Amino acid sequence: MTKKILLTGGTGFLGSYILAALVQQGYTVYALRRGSTTPHWIDAALLEKVQWITGDVLDIVGLEEAMENVDAVIHAAAMVSFNASERKELYQTNVEGTANVVNACLEKKVKRLVHVSSVAALGRKVGGGLVDEKAKWEENPLQTHYARSKYKAELHVWRGHSEGLDTVILNPSTILGFGDWTKSSCAIFKQMHDGFKWYTPGLNGFVDVQDVALATLLLLEEGKNGERYVVNGDTWAFQQLQEQIASGFNKPVPRLKANAFILGLAWRIEAVRSFITGKKPLLTRESARVALSKTAFDNRKLLSVFPSFQYTPLTKTIEQACARYRAHYS
């Protein structure tokens, strides 16, 4: 069993759940963080068992120091953004940061790197379709800069693998659960809690955050070197997701369909509002395109290789998350 683990992104949404799962399974956990904040949604008793290291994936010297005598690295630090004003930081964090992690792992002869990527790195298909682990990246208008950054980050991971680094990649779909509902995919819970009236016609993959954390630990110990695994609970229409969350908050379900014209108008209005107020736009051109796309993600590989692994039904994920959001934010 791998014992000493360095985790990047330990204060993030997914990273915090990976951190909690590692501690619960008896690992010695070193977690990289930039500030002094800790995730409020994780049991404080678990957080006290973590050995925190102040650092950044853009600091190669600090990364090498953090990797002294660790058995494996789980690289979960990443930036999710569809905002053009944050594009430089997006590529620095996701691409340059991953390159630094890979290089440090090679330098310190780390036994295994588990890279938390995204289904976005596999790309979306124009006209929709099913995406699995064998998908080849295709440049098209549906590919966001976030997707490109994750794809380019993976190229560094595969480079590390070609240089002898034992590597496993997991590609989660959109992650759902209880966290900070002002950030990342958690924001959809706040949106529906606040009575959002519009629904979008696209399809997407969704997965419980705790399922992704458990899959990460499974791949840490038993994933095959040089393999990737899609981690996706189910494929739902955005409308179905929005209705489930609204119902979980006892709010009216969205009744107004946001088609391409309406979404195009909305992101332009948001761009003007953002320019005037200096606040982040709630919708961008890229996120509007994602809301209209109809891509499904095949989860059969993970289930076939690890038959004991089971996904949490999305209805249960949403029900439990809504209950925790209501309790915390009331």
C-alpha positions as CSV (number, residue, x, y, z in Angstrom):
1,M,0.0,0.0,0.0
2,T,1.2,3.5,-0.9
3,K,1.5,5.4,2.3
4,K,2.9,8.9,1.9
5,I,1.0,11.1,-0.5
6,L,1.4,14.6,-1.7
7,L,-1.9,16.1,-2.9
8,T,-2.0,19.4,-4.9
9,G,-5.3,21.3,-4.8
10,G,-6.2,20.0,-1.4
11,T,-8.4,23.1,-0.5
12,G,-10.4,22.9,-3.8
13,F,-13.7,21.2,-4.2
14,L,-12.7,17.8,-5.5
15,G,-9.2,18.0,-3.9
16,S,-10.7,18.4,-0.4
17,Y,-12.8,15.2,-0.8
18,I,-9.8,13.3,-2.0
19,L,-7.9,14.6,1.0
20,A,-10.7,13.5,3.4
21,A,-10.8,10.0,1.7
22,L,-7.0,9.6,2.0
23,V,-7.0,10.5,5.7
24,Q,-9.9,8.1,6.4
25,Q,-8.0,5.3,4.7
26,G,-4.9,5.8,6.9
27,Y,-2.6,7.6,4.4
28,T,-0.1,10.1,5.6
29,V,-1.2,13.2,3.6
30,Y,0.8,16.2,2.7
31,A,-1.4,18.8,1.0
32,L,-0.2,21.8,-1.0
33,R,-2.1,25.1,-0.5
34,R,-1.4,28.7,-1.4
35,G,-3.0,30.4,1.6
36,S,-4.2,29.4,5.1
37,T,-7.8,28.6,4.3
38,T,-9.3,25.2,4.8
39,P,-12.5,23.8,3.2
40,H,-15.4,24.4,5.6
41,W,-17.4,21.4,4.1
42,I,-14.8,18.9,5.3
43,D,-14.8,17.5,8.9
44,A,-12.3,19.6,10.9
45,A,-11.1,16.5,12.7
46,L,-9.9,15.1,9.3
47,L,-8.2,18.4,8.3
48,E,-6.2,18.4,11.5
49,K,-4.5,15.1,10.4
50,V,-3.2,16.7,7.2
51,Q,0.3,18.1,7.0
52,W,-0.2,21.3,5.1
53,I,2.5,22.8,2.9
54,T,2.3,26.4,1.7
55,G,3.2,26.4,-1.9
56,D,2.1,26.7,-5.5
57,V,2.4,24.4,-8.6
58,L,4.1,27.3,-10.4
59,D,7.0,27.1,-7.9
60,I,9.2,24.2,-9.2
61,V,11.7,24.4,-6.3
62,G,8.9,24.3,-3.7
63,L,7.3,21.3,-5.5
64,E,10.5,19.4,-5.4
65,E,10.9,20.1,-1.7
66,A,7.3,19.0,-1.0
67,M,8.0,15.7,-2.9
68,E,10.9,14.7,-0.6
69,N,10.2,11.1,0.5
70,V,6.6,10.8,-0.7
71,D,5.5,7.6,-2.4
72,A,3.0,9.1,-4.8
73,V,1.6,12.5,-6.0
74,I,-2.1,13.2,-6.7
75,H,-2.3,16.3,-8.9
76,A,-5.7,17.8,-8.4
77,A,-4.8,21.5,-8.5
78,A,-6.5,23.2,-11.5
79,M,-8.4,26.3,-12.5
80,V,-11.8,26.1,-14.0
81,S,-12.8,29.3,-15.9
82,F,-14.6,30.2,-19.1
83,N,-13.8,33.9,-18.6
84,A,-11.6,35.5,-21.2
85,S,-10.0,37.9,-18.7
86,E,-8.6,34.8,-16.7
87,R,-7.2,33.0,-19.7
88,K,-3.6,33.7,-19.0
89,E,-3.9,32.4,-15.4
90,L,-5.9,29.4,-16.7
91,Y,-3.1,28.2,-19.0
92,Q,-0.4,29.0,-16.4
93,T,-2.1,27.0,-13.7
94,N,-3.3,24.0,-15.7
95,V,-0.5,23.6,-18.3
96,E,2.6,25.1,-16.8
97,G,1.6,23.9,-13.3
98,T,1.1,20.4,-14.5
99,A,4.5,20.5,-16.4
100,N,6.1,21.5,-13.1
101,V,4.5,18.7,-11.2
102,V,5.6,16.1,-13.8
103,N,9.1,17.4,-13.9
104,A,9.4,17.4,-10.1
105,C,8.0,13.8,-10.0
106,L,10.7,12.7,-12.4
107,E,13.4,14.6,-10.5
108,K,12.4,13.1,-7.2
109,K,11.7,9.6,-8.6
110,V,8.1,9.6,-7.3
111,K,6.6,6.0,-7.6
112,R,3.3,7.1,-9.1
113,L,1.5,10.2,-10.4
114,V,-2.3,10.2,-10.4
115,H,-3.4,13.1,-12.6
116,V,-6.9,14.5,-12.2
117,S,-7.8,15.7,-15.6
118,S,-11.3,16.2,-17.0
119,V,-13.6,14.8,-19.7
120,A,-13.1,18.3,-21.2
121,A,-9.5,17.1,-22.2
122,L,-11.1,14.4,-24.4
123,G,-13.1,17.1,-26.3
124,R,-16.7,17.6,-27.3
125,K,-18.1,16.5,-30.6
126,V,-19.9,18.8,-33.0
127,G,-23.4,17.3,-33.3
128,G,-23.0,15.4,-30.1
129,G,-22.1,11.8,-29.5
130,L,-20.5,9.4,-27.0
131,V,-16.9,10.1,-25.8
132,D,-14.8,7.4,-24.2
133,E,-11.1,6.9,-23.2
134,K,-10.1,6.3,-26.8
135,A,-11.3,9.7,-28.0
136,K,-8.9,11.8,-30.0
137,W,-8.7,15.5,-29.5
138,E,-10.4,17.4,-32.4
139,E,-10.2,21.2,-32.7
140,N,-13.7,22.6,-33.1
141,P,-15.8,25.6,-31.9
142,L,-17.1,23.6,-28.9
143,Q,-13.7,23.2,-27.3
144,T,-13.3,25.8,-24.6
145,H,-10.0,27.2,-23.5
146,Y,-10.5,25.3,-20.2
147,A,-10.7,22.1,-22.3
148,R,-7.6,23.1,-24.3
149,S,-5.7,23.8,-21.1
150,K,-6.6,20.4,-19.7
151,Y,-5.7,18.7,-23.0
152,K,-2.3,20.4,-23.1
153,A,-1.7,19.5,-19.4
154,E,-2.3,15.9,-20.3
155,L,0.4,16.1,-23.0
156,H,2.9,16.9,-20.2
157,V,1.7,13.9,-18.2
158,W,2.1,11.6,-21.2
159,R,5.6,13.0,-21.7
160,G,6.4,12.1,-18.1
161,H,5.1,8.7,-18.7
162,S,7.3,8.3,-21.8
163,E,10.3,9.3,-19.6
164,G,9.5,6.5,-17.1
165,L,7.0,8.1,-14.7
166,D,4.3,5.6,-13.5
167,T,1.1,7.5,-14.4
168,V,-2.6,7.1,-14.2
169,I,-5.1,9.7,-15.5
170,L,-8.7,10.1,-14.5
171,N,-11.2,12.1,-16.5
172,P,-14.2,13.1,-14.3
173,S,-17.3,14.7,-15.9
174,T,-19.0,17.7,-14.2
175,I,-18.7,17.1,-10.4
176,L,-21.7,17.6,-8.1
177,G,-21.8,17.8,-4.3
178,F,-21.6,20.1,-1.3
179,G,-18.9,22.7,-1.3
180,D,-18.6,26.5,-1.8
181,W,-21.6,27.3,-3.9
182,T,-20.0,30.5,-5.2
183,K,-17.4,28.6,-7.1
184,S,-16.9,25.9,-9.8
185,S,-19.7,23.4,-10.5
186,C,-21.2,24.1,-7.0
187,A,-22.5,27.4,-8.3
188,I,-25.4,25.7,-10.1
189,F,-26.9,24.9,-6.7
190,K,-26.9,28.6,-5.7
191,Q,-28.3,29.5,-9.1
192,M,-31.2,27.2,-8.7
193,H,-31.7,28.1,-5.0
194,D,-32.0,31.7,-6.1
195,G,-34.9,30.9,-8.4
196,F,-33.3,30.7,-11.8
197,K,-36.1,30.5,-14.4
198,W,-34.3,29.3,-17.5
199,Y,-33.2,25.9,-18.6
200,T,-30.8,24.9,-21.4
201,P,-31.3,22.1,-24.0
202,G,-27.9,20.5,-23.8
203,L,-26.7,17.1,-22.4
204,N,-23.8,16.5,-20.1
205,G,-22.1,14.0,-17.9
206,F,-22.3,14.4,-14.1
207,V,-20.8,12.6,-11.1
208,D,-20.8,12.6,-7.3
209,V,-17.7,14.3,-5.8
210,Q,-17.3,11.5,-3.3
211,D,-17.4,8.9,-6.1
212,V,-14.5,10.8,-7.9
213,A,-12.5,10.9,-4.6
214,L,-13.0,7.1,-4.1
215,A,-12.1,6.4,-7.8
216,T,-8.9,8.5,-7.3
217,L,-7.8,6.3,-4.3
218,L,-8.7,3.1,-6.3
219,L,-6.6,4.2,-9.2
220,L,-3.8,5.3,-6.9
221,E,-3.5,1.7,-5.7
222,E,-4.7,-0.4,-8.6
223,G,-4.9,1.7,-11.7
224,K,-2.8,0.4,-14.6
225,N,0.3,2.4,-15.5
226,G,-0.3,4.5,-18.6
227,E,-4.1,4.2,-18.6
228,R,-6.8,6.8,-18.4
229,Y,-10.3,6.3,-16.9
230,V,-13.5,8.3,-17.5
231,V,-15.3,8.9,-14.2
232,N,-18.9,9.7,-15.0
233,G,-22.0,8.8,-13.0
234,D,-24.6,9.4,-15.7
235,T,-25.6,11.6,-18.6
236,W,-28.5,14.0,-18.1
237,A,-30.1,16.8,-19.9
238,F,-29.2,20.1,-18.2
239,Q,-33.0,20.6,-17.8
240,Q,-33.3,17.4,-15.8
241,L,-30.4,18.5,-13.6
242,Q,-31.8,21.9,-13.0
243,E,-35.3,20.5,-12.2
244,Q,-33.9,18.1,-9.7
245,I,-31.9,20.7,-7.9
246,A,-34.8,23.2,-7.9
247,S,-37.0,20.5,-6.4
248,G,-34.3,19.8,-3.8
249,F,-34.6,23.4,-2.6
250,N,-38.4,23.4,-2.9
251,K,-38.2,26.0,-5.6
252,P,-40.2,26.3,-8.8
253,V,-38.5,24.4,-11.7
254,P,-37.3,26.4,-14.7
255,R,-40.0,26.8,-17.3
256,L,-38.2,29.1,-19.9
257,K,-36.1,27.4,-22.6
258,A,-32.8,29.3,-23.4
259,N,-32.1,28.6,-27.0
260,A,-29.0,29.6,-29.0
261,F,-30.4,33.1,-29.7
262,I,-31.3,33.8,-26.1
263,L,-28.0,32.5,-24.8
264,G,-26.1,34.5,-27.4
265,L,-28.0,37.6,-26.2
266,A,-27.4,36.7,-22.5
267,W,-23.7,36.3,-22.7
268,R,-23.3,39.6,-24.6
269,I,-25.4,41.4,-21.9
270,E,-23.2,39.7,-19.2
271,A,-20.0,40.9,-21.0
272,V,-21.3,44.5,-20.8
273,R,-22.3,44.2,-17.2
274,S,-19.0,42.7,-16.3
275,F,-17.1,45.5,-18.1
276,I,-19.1,48.2,-16.2
277,T,-19.1,46.6,-12.8
278,G,-15.8,44.8,-12.8
279,K,-17.6,41.6,-11.6
280,K,-17.1,38.2,-13.2
281,P,-19.8,37.4,-15.9
282,L,-22.3,34.8,-14.9
283,L,-22.4,33.5,-18.5
284,T,-19.7,33.7,-21.2
285,R,-19.6,32.8,-24.9
286,E,-17.8,29.5,-24.0
287,S,-20.1,28.5,-21.2
288,A,-23.1,29.2,-23.4
289,R,-21.8,26.8,-26.1
290,V,-21.3,24.1,-23.4
291,A,-24.9,24.6,-22.3
292,L,-26.1,23.9,-25.8
293,S,-23.8,20.9,-26.6
294,K,-25.0,17.3,-26.4
295,T,-22.1,15.1,-25.5
296,A,-22.3,11.9,-23.4
297,F,-19.4,10.2,-21.7
298,D,-18.9,6.4,-21.5
299,N,-18.2,5.2,-18.0
300,R,-18.0,1.4,-18.8
301,K,-14.2,1.1,-18.6
302,L,-13.8,1.9,-14.9
303,L,-16.8,-0.3,-14.0
304,S,-15.5,-3.2,-16.0
305,V,-12.0,-3.0,-14.6
306,F,-13.2,-2.5,-11.0
307,P,-16.6,-4.3,-10.7
308,S,-16.8,-3.5,-7.0
309,F,-17.0,0.2,-7.8
310,Q,-20.5,1.7,-7.9
311,Y,-21.7,5.2,-8.8
312,T,-24.1,7.1,-6.5
313,P,-27.4,7.8,-8.3
314,L,-27.5,11.5,-9.2
315,T,-30.9,11.9,-7.6
316,K,-29.3,10.9,-4.3
317,T,-26.3,13.1,-4.8
318,I,-28.5,16.1,-5.5
319,E,-30.8,15.3,-2.6
320,Q,-28.0,15.1,-0.1
321,A,-26.2,18.2,-1.4
322,C,-29.3,20.3,-1.3
323,A,-29.9,19.3,2.3
324,R,-26.4,20.3,3.3
325,Y,-26.6,23.6,1.3
326,R,-29.9,24.4,3.0
327,A,-28.4,23.7,6.5
328,H,-25.2,25.6,5.9
329,Y,-26.5,28.7,4.1
330,S,-29.8,29.2,5.8
